[in-house]
Amino acid sequence: MPRRTHKKSRNGCFECKRRHMKCDEKKPICSNCISSQRYCEFVEAAPIAKTSYSASGETAPAPSAVPSPASQLNKSLEDDPVSMLHMELLYHTSSETLKSVYGPATLSTLPFQEILKYGLAAPYLMNELLALGALHLSVVRKEQCAFYRHHSSHLQNYALSSFNKLSPHITEENCVPIFLFAGMLGLHMLCETLVFRDDDFESFLDRFVQYNKLHHGVQTVVNEGRWQILQQSTLRPFLEIGEELPPLESSLSFVCNGLFDRIKALGLDEFTTRKYEQAVQALQSVQTVIERENSRDNSIFALIAWPVLVPFEYIELLSKKKEEALVILAYYGALVATHKDHWVCCDGGKYMVDSICQYLGLQWEDWLQWPRKALTETTLVQG
């Protein structure tokens, strides 16, 4: 596909012109608008040079840009010290993003005002809140995908940098914001990995492993915290979501048991076999939650929980592209595919199953029959 070039603008972007600043005319966002976090719109608004990212990661011509509330509000006040983009993100996060993730029932017991109160005292949480809202907008507003995703990454990087500077010791004051941060970070990174993926499967796998390791690290900090404090806080409804997960020692279904039987038959060493067993047990816990009709609203958190439930050694085996580890990941991909209509997942589950089947080849076809079949079904029926 021929590369499209932007017509050079003599006047720069609208914001630089309005603020009487010299614009470097970098597309899609000039340096001044990046530093001031303003909506960057070029005067010659010719749509032929614009591209947008689809949920599958492919580039496609974008329609004429529709000015967002941020762009309209930016034009209303000369050199307004308030970042109207952040106001837009805050509003969208409270009115749309969190409801799409947590559901109205959970948010009725922990209103956004409570989450905001914790965020105002913890910059890492506030920045991740805004980053999650920007990521949501980058998926649902495809014509402005690059703009919102850029700011989402910027805000998340700041959140992680701020969080990493903290003492890992959990106190009564920081345990709640850290718990909220861990959950939102997991959502953010899962979406980034599944939706905005590279076409190359090995690159995708490297990103998935990186996501798992980072999420593991943050979750370790949370797990070492004071759970009694959390259980007595307003976070109780969020903790109940995690309590829906069955114990890892629960009996395996026909599907998961059959998968583990195949792994045991390989004759691997006892330590590796045990780590694979724990990964399959985590798979069973997630599958059980997804199949419960009354837990559908919260089952997205079961998908986020699986990478944390699996042992870290399994992630290492996955990073080495061990065939058995990839098969387990394909089963997880089939569970992700049940949420293909959710903005966090889109077609990421199908991509995982299809890519792993192609990567492993015909010799592993029998192992992958269930994930392939599951993609064609609207629901997964436990055996």
Salt bridges, closest charged atoms under 4 A:
GLU15 OE1 - ARG18 NH2 2.72
GLU15 OE1 - ARG38 NH1 3.63
GLU41 OE1 - LYS75 NZ 3.16
GLU44 OE2 - LYS27 NZ 3.45
GLU78 OE1 - ARG18 NH1 3.51
ASP79 OD1 - ARG19 NE 3.47
GLU88 OE2 - ARG141 NH1 3.02
GLU114 OE1 - LYS117 NZ 3.34
GLU128 OE2 - HIS188 ND1 3.03
GLU192 OE1 - ARG149 NH2 2.93
GLU192 OE1 - ARG207 NH2 3.48
ASP206 OD1 - LYS321 NZ 3.80
GLU240 OE2 - ARG236 NE 3.56
GLU243 OE1 - ARG236 NH2 3.31
ASP261 OD1 - LYS264 NZ 3.50
GLU277 OE1 - ARG274 NH1 2.96
GLU313 OE1 - LYS275 NZ 3.85
GLU316 OE2 - LYS213 NZ 3.37
ASP347 OD2 - ARG197 NH2 3.16
ASP354 OD2 - LYS350 NZ 2.64
